[in-house]
Each structure stands twice: as C-alpha cells, then as structure tokens.
Amino acid sequence: MARSLLCPDAFLSPLEIDAAVSRALAEDLGRAGDITATATIPEDTPARAIVVARAAGVISGLALVAAAFAKLAPEIEIAANARDGSAVAAKTALMAVAGPARAVLSAERVALNLLGRLSGVATATHEFVRRVAGTRTRICCTRKTTPGLRALEKYAVRCGGGFNHRFGLDDAMLIKDNHIAVAGGIAAVLKRARAAAGHLVKVEIEVDTLDQLREVLEVGLADAVLLDNMDVATMRKAVEMVGGKFPLEASGGITP
C-alpha cells in the first residue's frame, strides 16, 4: 500500500517509513496512549476523514500518512486520489480514510505533521528547480536536515525535482575550510584524501576564494569543487577558470 503512493521517480525504503512513523507515534502516544480519544470515543465507533491540501504545492509524504493510520488500525481503509510528486491546487482532496474513530483521531496529528513537513520541502525545492529550468544546473540538498528525518526530507527533495547530495559523512568526502586548516593546506589535504579514498568515493573540496580554486586546479586531485558564499561575479570567473574540468557547486546565500 505505502509504496504505491511514492513518487515514481524517488524511492523511499519501507524500513525508513516504518521507523519514522513508529518513532513519531511513540513520541505522541507516550505510555498511556491517546487518553482523550479513549475517554470520549466508544471503542467500536467508525469514522471517515478526508486529507485535503490547504494550499497549492507539490505533495510528499502520503505513504507515511497511510502508514501512520495503518499502524494503529491495520484494517483501516485508505483511498488515495494523488501520489507523492503530484502538483496540486489548494483544497484538493488527497486521500480518504475510513476505520476506527480512535485510530483515526490518534494518528491524525502525526500523519499531518509528516505530510506537511515533507510537502513543504518538496514545494520549496520545486520552486528552485523551476527557476533554473532550461539550464544544466541541478538543485541539490545539504546535510542541514531535521535530525532523525534526513532520509524523508531527502526523499521530499527528489519529489520536488531536486537531487540528493551525500546522505552522511560516510558516502563521499567533502573537504571544508576547517579540514583544510587542520590538515595544513589545500595540497596537503587533497593528497591525504585521495590516498585514502576508495575507487568509488568522490572527493570534493570547498573554496572561499579564486586563489584557493587556482590552487585546487594546480594540485588536480579533486572530483568537484564547492564555491562557498561567492557572489555571482566571482562565481562566473570560477566557472571560466574551471572550464568544465569538473562539476562546480554553489552553496551559501542561495535564494530564489
């Protein structure tokens, strides 16, 4: 059920979905469960709910909505009118839920929190993607994610048409200014990184100035360079200097 709601161009592991939903429900239900619903709603009361988009945007997180309700009531019936990655208008009905009222009410906030957060990420990403349409530029995410939600938020970026950067410290090397300072300079840090990198591991280095970029080009061991907090004129010069030898990234101060 959950996977059929996923964006067709962006996979999200069922294990991540289950872990995130379980963690969020445990946080909300605590030790005694939903004492309000238990006290006020007779056990066998049925309920039906419609999940509606309050604003226009790109949807992400419907699989987690379904998982949240199903976690509390496996027999719950869910009918989706959209799937992740869909661009919808305000007031669009996204999903209908029918089942035990207690379960519907108890899972509601967790389901909407996840849907709202991820749809917000997807919608913001989509706007950046729209701004660079027709160019060879890609919009990529960073590691500045909400703790515990990285896989979900990176999935939402893909739902919005963006691309993922590294998922953590263990899947690519990104040498930042502090690494350069501690290791003794650009040449030294690149040589050490390249000597330790596996054949499938990319080495990227961050530069703040054109002089640093010039040194990276002279050393010649980087797979990509991140231009940190440069203005447009300086970045234009950097692109000319590199001449397509490797990908360049612009980071810091990026706005629509």
HELIX and SHEET records of a PDB file:
HELIX    1   1 ARG A    3  LEU A    5  5                                   3    
HELIX    2   2 PRO A   14  LEU A   29  1                                  16    
HELIX    3   3 ILE A   35  THR A   40  1                                   6    
HELIX    4   4 LEU A   62  LEU A   72  1                                  11    
HELIX    5   5 ALA A  101  ARG A  131  1                                  31    
HELIX    6   6 ARG A  150  CYS A  159  1                                  10    
HELIX    7   7 ASP A  177  ALA A  183  1                                   7    
HELIX    8   8 ILE A  186  ALA A  196  1                                  11    
HELIX    9   9 LEU A  210  VAL A  219  1                                  10    
HELIX   10  10 VAL A  232  VAL A  242  1                                  11    
SHEET    1   A 3 PRO A  46  VAL A  52  0                                        
SHEET    2   A 3 ALA A  93  PRO A 100 -1                                        
SHEET    3   A 3 GLU A  77  ALA A  80 -1                                        
SHEET    1   B 2 GLY A  57  VAL A  58  0                                        
SHEET    2   B 2 ALA A  87  VAL A  88 -1                                        
SHEET    1   C 4 MET A 173  ILE A 175  0                                        
SHEET    2   C 4 VAL A 203  VAL A 207  1                                        
SHEET    3   C 4 ALA A 224  ASP A 228  1                                        
SHEET    4   C 4 LEU A 248  SER A 251  1                                        
END                                                                             
